[in-house]
């Protein structure tokens, strides 16, 4: 048992190649890949240790990290990082080329072993740190809310399918959807900021706790089929007038 999370020991199992390598690739460039694990038990087969843990360790790894596979290929790994950073190759192309190499190829083994190492470190941190779990869960909820907004924008025209007959048309439609979503989020953020400023200006003390739980990624109050004006005289938005009758 670690913290308040109860897990069963994981049996040793054959190593499976992670064909996406997000943990290792993002670690090269600074950002940490922090996915949400819906089942911690399912992550135990991917848990590896640098050395054999004590017999009384409540969490048994599925295997050991072979650092001898990584160290001799340090120079070649540096070349891969440089190639990706210069955008001379995409991650998907890299994975496809590595998977095309013989299974005994030393570079292929080094890349996947490094990814396995970084993933094991993150998994341990995720299991032990309940604040990390909460932060990841909150971040994923925001991402899912954004995707729901994008889906609602796509359905405004009566279909969720990609619009356009060419790659350029699809790209333009996608960027238009992103722009519309960004405008909605900016509009909501402006209203929430004005509401917060009103509470502070009126000296009502601390704003209601409900205000902190309102997400700027909301669209029930937005009429997608309304009138869009891109040129000519425009009436500026007055947040105080819009929020005049709003109370929390």
N, C-alpha and C positions, 0 to 999 in steps of 0.2 A: 504494500500500500504506500503510495506516495501522496502526501498531502491528504486530500479527501477523495482522491480518485483511486478506485480499486481495479486492478488489472490482473489478469492471469498471466503466468509465464508463457513466453512465446517459444515454441519448439524451433530447433534449428531446421532451416529449410533451404532449398537451392536458391541461389541468387537470381533475381529477375532483373533484366535490363530495363532501366527507366528510359523510355524512348523520347522523353521530352526534356529532361535535364534542366528544369527551371531553377532548382536550388543552386546548382553549381554555376550556371551561366550568370544569373543575377548576382551571385556572390562576387563574381569577377568584377562587376561594374558598380558595386556599392549597395544598391537596394537589396533588401532582404525579402525573399519570397515567403510570404506568411499566409498560407491557405488555412481555411477552417476545416478541422477534422470532425466530421459528424460522428465518427466512431473511433475512439482511441484504440479499441481492441484491434481494429483492422490495420492500425499502423505498426503494430508490434512486429510483423514479419519484415518491416523495413528498418527496424532498429538495430544498429550495429555499434560495437564498442571498439575503442582503440586497444584495449587489453582485456584479458579475461577478468570479469568481475568476481568479487568474493562469493563463496558458496551461499552465504546468507543474504545475498542481494535479492530484494523482493521482485526486481524487474530484470528478467534474463534477456540478453540480446539474442537476435537471430543469428548472429555471426560476428566476426571480427573484421575491422578495417585493415586491409593490407597496404600499409604505407609504402612498401617497397614497389608497389605498382605505380605510385604517383611520383615519387622523388626522381627517378631516372628520366622522367618525361617532362621535367619542369620547363626546359627550353622550348619544347614543342607546344606545351600548353600556353606558353607566353605568345607564341606565334598565332595560336587560335584566338586568344584574347585580342591581339592586335588586329587580326582580320575582321573579327566581329565589330570592334570599336570603329574601324574605318568603313564599316558597312560594305565591305567587299563580299560578304557572305551573310546570309540570314541564318537564324538558329535552326529553322526547319531544314535548310540545305546542309548545315553542319551535321545534324542528327542523321539525315539520310546517307551522307557520305560515310559517317562512322559506322552505321549499321551495315553498310556495304562492305566494310573491311572484314577480314577473317576474324573469328572470335578470339583467336590467339594473338591478335595484333596488340602490341604493347601500348600504343597511343589510345586505342579504343578502350582498353582496360583501365588506363589511367583516368580518362575523362569520366567514365561511369563510376569509378571508385571514388573520385573526388565529389561527384554529385551525391553519392550515397553517404559520404562523410558529412557534408553540409546538411543533408536532410536529417541525418541521425541527431545532429546537434540541435536543430530546430525542433524535432519531435520531443526530445528530452525537455527543452525549455517550455514547450507547449504543455506538456504533461504536468510539469512542476509549477508553472507560473499561471495562476488562475486569472491574474490581471491581464496577462497576455491573451488568454482565451477570450476574455471579455472585450478587449480592444479589437481583436481580429473579428469577433462576432459583430461588433458595432460597425466596423469598416465594411464587412461583407453586406450588411443590411443596407448601407448607403449605396453600394454598388448595385444591389438588386433593385433598390428604389429607382435609381437612375435608369436602369434597363426597362423597368415598367413604364417610366415616363416616355422613353423613346418608343416603346411599343404602342403606347396610347397615341403618340404623334403620328406614327405610321398608319394606325387604323383610322385616323381622322378622314382620310380620303376614301374610306370604304374597303381598304385592303391592307394587309400587313406584308404583302409581297414586295420584293425589291422593285423599284420603279425605274424604268429605262430599258432600252434595248441594247445598249453598249456598255462597256466597262466605264467609260467616262460619264454616261448618264447615271449609272448606279453610284459612282463616286460623288457626283454632284448632289444626288438625292440624299445620300448618307450625310454629307457635310451640311446640307440644309436642315436635316433632322437634328444634328448636333447643335447647329446655331439656334434653332428654335428652343431646344432644351436648355441651352445656356441662358437665353433671354428669359425664360420662365423662372429659372433658378435665381437669376439676378433680380428679377421683379419681386419674387417672394422674399429674397434677402433684404431688399430695400424696405418692404412693408414691415418685416419683423424688426429691422433696425429702427424704423420710425416708431413702432409700437413700444419698443424698449426705451427709446429716448423720451417718449411721452410719459411713461411711468416715472422715469427719473426726474423729468422736468416738473411734474406735478408734486413731487415730494411724497409719493405714496409708499416710500420705503422700498423693500426688496420687491422686484417684479414677481408676479405669480410663477410658481414652479412649472406650471403648465406651459409657459412661454418657452422654456428650455427644451421641451419635448416636441415642439412643432417643427416639422421638417420643411426646409425650403424646397424640397423635391415633392411638390404637391400640385395637382392640376384640376381638382374638382371645380375650382372657381374660375377656370380658364375656358373660354369658348373658342375651340380650335377652328370652327367654321365662321368666325367673325370677320370683320372688315380689316384688312391690312393696308396701312398707308405708309409708303416708303418715300414719298416726296410731297412737296407742297406744304401748306401751313399745317402745323401739328400742335395740338393742345398738350402742354406739359403735364406730366402726372403729378398730382398733389397727394402724397401719402396721408397727410393729416385729414383731408377731406374724405378719402376712402375709408380711413379708420375711425371716423368721427363716432360711429355708433357701435364700434367693436369693443367689447369688454371681455376679460378673462376671469 
